[in-house]
């Protein structure tokens, strides 16, 4: 009871803060661009501070585990260091057990999902959880990186600020992305690297000018914050001769090819290991036992080769300074290659950027050492280490531009750019060709998400044009004079007119784009031109049964705001139009359903039949046992949306003699209703009240 009262007080306080902030900024009445710039800088500052705190937390836990805790274990000898990663993995296992759903929402993929599906919303408890768990993992010797978690933390902080200021969903999406990129910029001290990271990974190359501006302002601000608190010392310390021998480009080409195949090998190993652990190991044994065993393997590896512990930047500096033998470097490469997926897929928390840089450094050193030893070529080993770091970073993570910018900003050497670009582009191209697309898109598809340009299109796959089209369309006969067209444009709310021939078939379209070039000569041309003279004949037709994801793809390819809808059998049967805005509204509605289904999955397990559950003002959820007339029909045949105005969120299959658990299924349009099935329905209170009485 005390906790509930405390939570209510906190909630009221946060609401009052939110209202006060919104009222204050409304009172200021700032110009749009000024507000946009201020908020981008605020986002960058918050993400930068969060990244600095995360960096300090890693150092704190490192001292806690390898300083304070190790002193207690030293009674069993130097072998005590093996127990430190075990302890760290056990703590993470406890965190997973206490918050299993929050634990699943980890890394960069959760930021991508938040931006694509939830308009940039990330629960703050998720941010806190994924602040602590990776810090514990890395601090206890886990050989993973801080970059993925940092991006999630930056995005989470930006999302929370967006909620407090009451930003629109589209702006929150933009600034959550900017926060993630800004955190990367702060971690690496590379502003442009953070910008292109956000564009290539979070937005999946969905470039928009306002977003780009926000990313730049936020990333630069975060980098400044990082330099103030962490200093301006470069992460990697090295010395190399400026690249000038262009005859050596052939070796950077070979290095890029090698890095590409190593990246593919790593990705395939990681994917196969993940499937093996999920199906064969974690399905049979408790996760804490598996994680403890993995921690023991990491500890044993670190006992013999301490450079494998943690992020690994110190080891990279040793390689750059050529303080390690080639045999040690080879062992470190193999250990990092094997251990990182083992930690992450068993349940550990961390990122993949630092391990990619580590493996790249070892690969580049071994490459140059081999050619120098056997062919006496005199290759600059330091230069090949730096270039290889970018090649593996780009290949494993499918981020060619980000990798180029990150390594370039770290080295601040313009002469490195040509071999760097060559190796990275070759490496990432090989990965794309063999993997048949972006690694991130492939992984998201495995999670059941199909994204394009930062949006989930599977949500639109079951909706058709006829569901949202409007019959409102402006048709103009082809022989209409110019004066009539201009009059219609002035009087009509539509911005697109469709020109028809004598058979009633659309032969072109007229927009302001077609009229603008001739408007200055209007007095001269108004008696000379007719509609079909100025109409653009390139018209894209869509049909009522086309899916919305297909039409969305058309909008991506063509710079128009609407398409005419015609019958698939007869082009003269003109049915109306469908607009880009209508598809966006349909997408937002489907996103709401997705979020309701995801967030209420557990509650739906216990909803009583015919019991109404409020989810928002005027909207409710109800579970309804399938009526006898529903049995044997598919959801598509039932047409519940058309008949009752209700959406099917889930299908609950009744317990059977083979199972004591109720199964919850996604609403597949082709699913055939069985006797005993229950439908979880969402809709307005009026529609819910009607279905109660059926």
N, C-alpha and C positions, 0 to 999 in steps of 0.2 A: 504493500500500500504506500509506504514511504517513497519507494522507487518510482511508483506511478505518479505521485504528486510532484516529485522532483522532475520527472520527464515532462510533465505538463507545464511546469514553470519554465523549463528550458525552451520548450516549443513556443510558448507565449512570448518569451524574450526574443527568440529568433524572428518570429513573425513581426514583432514591434520594430526590430532593427531593419527588417526588410521593408516595411512600410515607410519608416523614416528615411531610409536611403532613397527609395523611389520618389518620395515627396520632395526631398532636397534637390535631386537632379531635375525633377520636373519644374521646380521653382527657378532653377538657374536658367532654364530655357536655352541651353547651349545649341549652337549650330550643329547640324548633323555630323559633319566631318570632324568638328572639334570633339564631340562626344565620342565618336568612333576612335579617334586617336588617343584620347585620354584612357578609354577603356582598354585599348590594345596595350598601352604602356602599363596600366595597372595589372593586366593579366600577366604580362611578362615579368613584372616585379614579383608578383605572388608566386609564379612558377619558379623564378630564379631563387627566391628565398626557400621555397620548398625543396628545390634541388640541393641547395647548400646544406639545409638541415638533414637531408637524406645522406649526403656525403659525410657529414659529421657523425651521424648515427652509425654508419658503417664503421668508422674509426672507433667509436665508442664500444660497439659490440666486439670489434677485433681486440681491443684492449681488455675488455671484460672476459672474453674466452681465452685468448692466448696469453694474457697477463695474469689476471686475478684467478680465473678458474684453473688454469694450467698449474699454478703454484700448488693447488690442493692435490692435483693428480700426480705431481712429481714424485710422490712417495713410492710409486711403482716404477720410476725410472723415466728415461727420455721417451720411452714408448708411449707415455701418457698422451702425447700429441695426437695419437690415433683416435683417442676418445673424444676429442674436441668436435670434429665434424659429426660424430654420432650424436653428441649432446644437442648440437644445433638442429640436426634433422628431427630428433625426437620432439624438440620444442615446436618446430613447424608442424609436425604430425598432430600435436595437441591443438594447435591453432586451427588446423583443418577440421579436426573432429568437433571443435566448438562452433565453428562457422563454416560448414561445408559448402553452402551456396555462395557465400562471399569468396571463399577460397578458389572456387572455379573461375571467377571473373578476373583472371590475371593477365598481366602483360599488355602488349600493344594490341592484341586482338580484341580485348575488351573495349579499348578506346575506339577502335574501328567500328565495333558493333554499336557503341553508344552514339557515335556520330551518324552512322547509317540508319539505325533503327529507332533511337530514342532522342533524336534531335539534340545530341550532345549532353544528355543527362547522365551523370555518374553519381550514385549514392555516396555520401561523404564517408560512411562507415567502410565502404569498399576502399576508398583512398587511404584511410587510416590503416586498415588491415594490410594493404599492399605497400605501405610505407615500412611497417615493422617486419613483416615476414622476409622480404629480400635482404633487409639489413642484417637480420639474424643469420640468414643463410650465408651471405658473403662474409660477414664478420666471424663466423665459425669455421671458415676455410672453404666453403662451397666455391668451386672453381667456375663461377658464372659472372655475369656482368651487371652493372647497375643501370644500364641505359633504358631497357624496356620498362622496368619498374618506375624509373624516373619519369618517363613519358606518361605513364599511367597516373602518377602522382600529380604531374603538372596539369594534365587534362582534368583530373578530378578536382583540383583546387580551382581551376578556371570555371569548371561547371558549377561549383558551389557559389562562386562569386556571381556568375550569371543568374543563378536562381535568386540570390539576395537582391540583385538590382532589377529583377523582373524583366530580363531580356526576352525578346521574342525567341521562338524555337529555332528559327534560322540563324539568328545571331549567336545564340548559345552554342549551336553546332559549330559555327565559325570560330568562336573564342575557345571552345574546348580543344579544337584542333590546334589553335595558336598556342594554348598552354602546353600541350604535349610537345610541340616543336620547340618552344622556348626552353623547356626542361632539358631537352637534348642539347640545345645550344649552350646551356649553362654547364652541363656535365662535361662536354668536350671543349667548351670555350670556343665554339665555332658557330657564329650567328647564321651564316648562309647554310651551313650543314643542317642546322635545326629547321630552317625554312623548307629546304628540299626534302628533309625527312618527313615532315608533316604532309607535304604534297604527294610524295611517292608512296608512303605507307598509309597514313591515316585517311587521306582523301582519295587514295588510289588514282592519282594523277588527274583529279577533277579540278582543273585550274580555273579560278575566278579572280578577277582583279581585286575586289574588296577583301577577299580572303588572303590574297598574296600580301596586300598592304598590312593587314593585321598580323600576319606571320612575321613580316620584317620588323615591325615595331616591337612586337612581343619578344622576338628572339634577340634583338640587339639589347633591349632592356635587361633580359635575363642574363646575357653575357656580361653586361656591366656589373650587375649584382654579384655574379660569380667571381669576377675579378676583384671586386672590393673586398669580399669576405675570404676568398680562397687564394688570392694573389694572382699575379699575371704570369707566373712561371709556366712554361710549356709542360704538358704531360710527359712528353718524350724528349729526352736529351740526346742529341746526336750531332755529328759533323760529317759532311760529305762534300765531295767536289761537285760544282755545278755541272749539270748534264750538257754535254756539247758534242759528243761523238755519236752522230746519228746512225752510224753503221751498227751500233749496238741495239738499235730498235728491234732487230730480228729476235734478240734474246728476250726482250720484253714481250714480244708477240708470243714466243714459246711459253714464257712465264704465264701469260694470260690464258693460254690454252690449258696449261697444267692446272692453274687455279680454278678454271671452269670445271674441269673433270673432278678435281678434289671437292669442290662445292657440291656437285651432283652426288658424289659418293657420300658426303656428309649428310645431305638431305635425305637420301634414300636410307642410310643407316639409321638416322634419327626417326624416320617414319616407321620403319620396320620394328625398331626397338619399342616405340610407343605402342604399336599394335600387340607386340609380344607381351609387354608388361601388363597391358590392360586385360588381355584375353587369357593369358596363361598364369600370371603371377598375382596381380592385384585381385583377380577374381577368386583366387583360392586362399590367399594369405592376408592377414590384417595389414593395412598400409603402414602402420608404425613400425612393424617388423621389417618390411621391405625398405623403408626409408632409413632405418637404423643400419641395415646391412650395407646400403649404398654409402652412408656416412662412414662406415668402417672401411670400405674400399677407398674412399677419398682420403681418409686419415692414413691408411697404410701407404698410399701413393705419396702423400705429403711427408711421411716419415723418411722416405728415401730421397724424395725430390721436393724440397720445401717450396720451390718456385711455383709449384702447381696450385698452392693454396691461394684462395681469394681471387681478386680481379685479374692479377697477372701483369700489371703495368711495370712493376719493378723488374720482372723477368724480361719484358720486352726491352727495357733500357739496358739490361745486361747483354742482350743479343745485339742491340745497336752498338754497344761499346765493344762487342766481340770478346766478352769475358767468359763465355761458355764454349765448351768443346762441341763439335758437331754431333757427337754421340749423345750428349746430354740434350742438345736441342732436338734431336730426333725423338728421344724418349718423351720429352715434354710435349711435342706435337702429338704423338700417339696417345698420351694420357689425356690431354685436353680434348682431342677428337672423341675419345671413348667415354669420358666421364661427364661431359656437359649434358648430352641427351639423357644419360642415366640419372643425373640429379633432377633435371627438369621433368622428366616423364614419370619418375617415381613419386613426385609430389613436391619437390623443392621449388623455390622461388628465385627468379633471377632473369637476366637478359642474355642475349646472344651476340650483341655487338662486340663487347670486350673479348669473348672467346674467339670471335672471327678475326679480330685484329691480332690476337695472340697466335692463332694458327697461321695466319698470313705472315707474321714476322718469322716464325720458325721455317715455313715453307720457302720464303724468299732467301733466308740465310743459307739453307741447305742447297737451294738451286744455285746461288752464286758460288758457294763453296765447292760444289761438284764441278762446275765448269772451270773454275780457277785451278782446282787441284789436278784435273785430268787434261785440260786443254791450255792451261796457263794463259787465260784471256785477260787477266787483270781487271775483272769486273769490280765495280764499287759495291761491296757487299751491303753497306748501309743503304744505298739507293735502292737496291733490289728488295731489301727488307721493307722499306717504306712503301714501295709500289705494290708489293705482294700483300701488304696489310690492306690496302684499298681493294685489290682484286678479290681477296677472300671475303672482305666485308660486303662488297657489292654482289658477289656471286651467291653467297649463302642467304643474304637477306633481300635480294632482288631490288637493290637501291643504287643503281649506277651513278646518278647525278649526285646524290647525297654522299656517296663514298668519295667521289672526286673532290667535292667541296670540303669534306671533313679532313682528308689527308692534306689537301692543298692549304687549308687554313692552319693546320697544325705545323706544317713545314714552313709556310710563308716563303716558299721558293718557287718563283715562276718557271724556272727552267725544268722543274720536275713534271710540269703539267702534261707534256706530250707523251712520255712513256707511261705516266699514270693513267691518262685517258685511254691509251691503246690497250693496256692490260685489263683495265676494269671493263671496258666495253666488250672486249673479246670474252672475258670470263662470264659476264652476265648474259651475253648472247648465247653462249653454249648452254648455260643453265636454262634459259628460256626455250631453246630449241629442244633440248632433251626432256624437260619437264612439261613442255607444251603450255607455257603460260607462266604467270607470276606465281611464285611460291606462296605468297600471302593469299592470293585468290584461291589457289588449290586447297590451302588449309581451311579457309573459310567455307568452301564448298563441302569439305568433309564434315564441318559443323552444321551443315544444312542451310548455309547462307549463300546466296548467289548475288554478288554485288557487281554493279557497273557504275563508274563515276561516283563512287561513294554512296550509292543507294542500293537498297535491297530490292531486287526485282522479282524474286519468288513471291513476294507479298502481292504482286499484281498479276501473277500468272493465271490465277483462277477467275479474274475479272475480265469482262469483255466490253468492247466498245458500246454495245447496245445497253449496258448497265448504266452508263453515265453520259451518253451522247445527248445533245439537245437538238430538237427539230428546227430551231431558229437558224435560218440561213438566208443570205441575200443573193438572189440570182438576177443577173442582168443580161438581156438579149445582146448578142454580139453586134447588132447594128445600132446600139444605143449611142447617141452623140456624146461628145466629151462634156458638154455643159450639164447633161443629165447625170453623168457619173460624179462630177464635182458636187452637184447639189445633194446627191444621195450621201456622199462622203461627209458633207457638213451636217446633214440632218440626222444621219443614222449613227447609232452607237457602235455598230460594227466597223472594224478596220479592214476587213477582207471582203471583197465582192467577187462572186464567181460568174464568169461569162459563159453563156450557153449558146449552142448553135440552133438551127431550125428544128432539129430532132429532140431538143431538150437535154442534150448531153453537155456536160461541162468541158469546155475547151481551153480554159485559162483562168487566171485569177488576177485581180487588180488590188494593190495595196498602195499605201503612201509612197512606197519605194518606186513604183512604176509612175506615179503621178508627179513626184517631186521634180524630175528633170525637165518636164514640159510645162510646169506651172508658170514659169517666168515668161513663156511665149503663149500664154493661154489665149489672149485676144486674137492672135494670129491663127492658132491651131484649132480653136474650138469648133469651127465650121468644117474642118478638114478631117479630123480624126474621129473614129468610132471605137467602141469598146474592144473589139477583137484586134484592132491595130496596136493597142498598147498593153493588152493582157499578156501576162507571163504564161506560156503554154506548159511549163513544167509544174504540173499539179500532182501531188501525191494523194491517191485515193485510199481510204481504208474501208473495211467492211464490218458490218455489225458483229460478226463472230470472231473478229481479230482480238487477241488478248492485249491487255493494256501494256504488258512488258514489251510486246512487239511494237506497239505504237510509240512507246517511250523511246525505243531505239530509233524510230523514224525521226522523232523530234530532236534527238541528239545529232542526227546526220544533217538535218535541214534547219535553217534559221527562220522558222515560221512559228506562229502562235496557235494555229489551228489547221485541221485537215477536214475536207468534206467527206461525209459518210455516204456511200452508195451501196446499192444491192450488189452482192457478189455475182448474181446472174444477169443483171441488166444495169448498165451504167446510167441509163436515163432515169432510173428509179432513185432519185436523190432523197436521202432520208434526213440529213441534218449535218451537224458539225461536231467535232470533238476538239477540245482545247488542251493545251499543255497545262493550264491552271486546273482544269477539271481532273486531270490525271494526278496532279500533285495533291489535290484535296482527297482523292480516293486513296492515294498512298498514305497520307496522314491518318485517314480513318482506319486503314488496315494496320498501320503501325500501332495505333491505340489498341486494337484488338490483340495484336501480338504481345504488347507489353502487359495487357491485362492477363492474358493467358500465361505468360512467363512468370509474372509476379504473383499470381494467385493459384499456381498449380497445386500447392499443398492444401490451400483452403478448399479447392474444388473437390479434393478427396473426401471431405467431410460434410459437404453441403447436403442437407436433407432434401429428399424428393419433394418438389413443389414448394420449397421454402425460398423466399425471395431474399437476395442479398444486395444492398445498396452499394454502388461503386462511385456514383457521382450524382449531382443534382439532376433528377429526372431520368436517371438510367439505373438499371439493375441487372443482376444475373440470377437465373433460375435454372434448376435442374428438372427436366421433365422426362419421365419414362416414356419411351417410344410407344406411340399409339399403335393399335393392331394394323391400321391402314398404312403405317409407315414401314412395317416389316417387309423385307424383300425388295425395297426400293433404294436407290442411291440418293445421296444428299442432293445431287444435281437434279434428280427427278422430283424431289420433294419441293424444291423452290421455296424454302422457308422465308428467304429474304423478300421475295415478291408477294407471297401470300400473307405473311404475318409481320413483316418488317423486323425480323429477328436474325441475328447472326449466330452461327454455331461456333462456339469457342473450342469445345472439346467433346469427345464421345467417351462415356464411361461404360466399360464392359463389365457386366456383373461377375461376381465370384463364381467359379465353377468347381467341379469335383477334382479338377487337376490343380487348381490354384486357390489359395485363400486370400489373394490380393486383388483389389479392383484395379484394372488396367485403364490407363487414360491414353486415348489416341487423338492424334491431330485430325482435324476435319477435312479429310480427303474427299473431293467431290464425287469420286467413284466408289466410295465406301458404301457397302450394302448393309442397311440396318438389319440387325438380328433381334429376335425376341429377347427382352430383358435389358437391352441397351438403354442407356440414359443419355439425353442430349443436354449439354450445358449451354444455355442460350443467353445472349446479351441483347438488350434493346431498351427502348423507352419504357417508362412505367406503364403507359397505356397499352403498349403491345404485350408486355409481360402479364398484365391483368387479364387480357383476352385469352392468352394461351393457358392460364391457370384453369380456366373453365372447360378446356377441351377434354 
